[in-house]
Structures are given as structure tokens and as C-alpha cells.
Amino acid sequence: MTNNTMTNSTTGDSTTSDAGTWVAVGPAGAVGSIHREPDGFHVELFGRRGTGSVFPSLDSAKSAVHSAMGPLADRPEFRAH
């Protein structure tokens, strides 16, 4: 599985897509989501309280979701919707 499912460009930090929402899916199921906002990319982690955070790029938002999963977690697959 790749981390850039349904994306138009996967080179370096410029990963982009026409989608507005990405769902992060790990071995146990969905762990969070990323939503395109006018001011950046809003991250929501399932099962956690709070409003989430906004990141300047899709790649930084994906890294934040992965980091929140813990130090030994595999990187989740990000599915564009």
C-alpha cells in the first residue's frame, strides 16, 4: 500500500490532490482524517479530544498523524475522498 493513494503528484513535499479529505487507515482501521481548509490542512485524530491542528502542507499533516500513532507504528495509508 502506498501513502499517496489517489494523488496527482507524489514528488517530495509537493504531494497534492484534488480531494478535500484524506482518511488515515492503519492496521486496526481508521485513525484520523485530514481536511483541506483555506488556511492549511486540518488534522483530526479519532478517539482524541480537542479541535485538532492546522498544518501548512499535506505532507506535514500526514507526518503529524503518523507521529501521533506512537514511535513504533507503521505509517498509515492515506485515502483521498
URLIN-V977906 format. One record per residue. N is the residue number from 1. BURIAL is + if it has 16 or more other ideal C-beta (glycine too) atoms within 10 Angstrom, else -. Layout:
BEGIN
n->[N/N]
burial->[BURIAL/BURIAL]
END
This chain:
BEGIN
n->[1/2/3/4/5/6/7/8/9/10/11/12/13/14/15/16/17/18/19/20/21/22/23/24/25/26/27/28/29/30/31/32/33/34/35/36/37/38/39/40/41/42/43/44/45/46/47/48/49/50/51/52/53/54/55/56/57/58/59/60/61/62/63/64/65/66/67/68/69/70/71/72/73/74/75/76/77/78/79/80/81]
burial->[-/-/+/+/-/-/+/-/-/-/-/-/-/-/+/-/+/-/+/-/-/+/+/+/+/+/-/-/-/-/+/+/+/+/+/+/-/-/-/+/+/+/+/-/+/-/-/-/-/-/-/+/-/-/+/-/-/+/+/-/+/+/-/+/+/+/-/-/+/-/-/-/-/-/+/+/+/+/+/+/-]
END
